[in-house]
Amino acid sequence: MDSSHMDHYSDEDVEIFDYAYRCYPVSSVHKSSLKNGNRIIMPPSALNRLVSLRIEYPMLFEVRNPFVGRVSHCGVLEFIADERKVYMPNWMMENLRVKEGDIVTLRSTSLAKGTFVKLQPHTKDFLDISNSKAVLETSLRHYSCLTTGDTIMIAYNNKNYFIDVVETKPFHAVSIIDTDCEVDFAQPLDYKEPERNMEHPEVDDDLATKIAGTISPFTGSGRRLDGKPSTQENESKSCNSTPSNSASSCRTSGKLVVGSDANASNIQKTPPKVEEPKFQAFTGKSYSLRN
């Protein structure tokens, strides 16, 4: 497209603004704060033409790379650019697959207010942000609209998070200015299903709890043949007998843990139980059948 046509205004387009400009990143005009969002900088002549056309507010545009057919949408923040130029965030240029100095076309448009947006973070660490909802709400204030298929950027704590716009309703491109919009998240692109360990099959939690509450094998105290208690054996069993014991004192085993830390602390603080007289075999006395 010949750059000599960039400032040509057709009398036939009385209601539509449709012009071509050379595109440059906002960093080239020292407007790094504009890297967040999708509002661009246009030349003053564009404002004059938009006013004469009585374009409705907010002013929204379809921005297109005419050579590869990539299309997105944006708003405008200022009209201070050099003539025949527009400045936009780097991530928008990447979406449109344009380089510095390439030509883009801008066409005025009207978008319905969004009611639903589905987003997909590139990395799961975005969802780990403690106040991710507030961060998202604050960041989206810098956006005039969202387009299905775009990859937007959100900056937080000196880190850039890239998020795909998977779906928008009611249309593929929507305005998000002064609107209540429901937001849903798809699983991050780097999410991986946890691998199942075939050597240790999973145990149903409810079943394990029932077993722990009903079965207590070998709860009695051990005795040696000479009648003395076997302390070493009891200590060994405390770590290997019942599921509840394994939960409190064998947590490093990597197996299924039943119970909570609170229960474990209570168990450890319980005073030793005084043994009641029970049946004892081989106590050391013998009697003759003749007595």
ABEGO torsion letter per residue (X at the ends): XBAAAAABBBAABAABBBBBBBBBBAAAAGBAAAABEABBBBBAAAAAAAAAAGBBOBBBBBBBBAAAGBBBBBBBABBABBBGBBBBBAAAAAAAGBBBGBBBBBBBBBBBBBABBBBBBABAAAAABAAAAAAAAAAAAABABBBBGBBBBBBBGGBBBBBBBABBOABABBBABGBBBBBBBBBBAABBBBBBBAABBBBBAAAAAAAAAABBBGABBBBBAAGBBBAAAAAAAAAABBAAAAAAAAAAAGBBBBEBAAAAAAAAABBBBBBBBBBBBGAGBBBBAAX
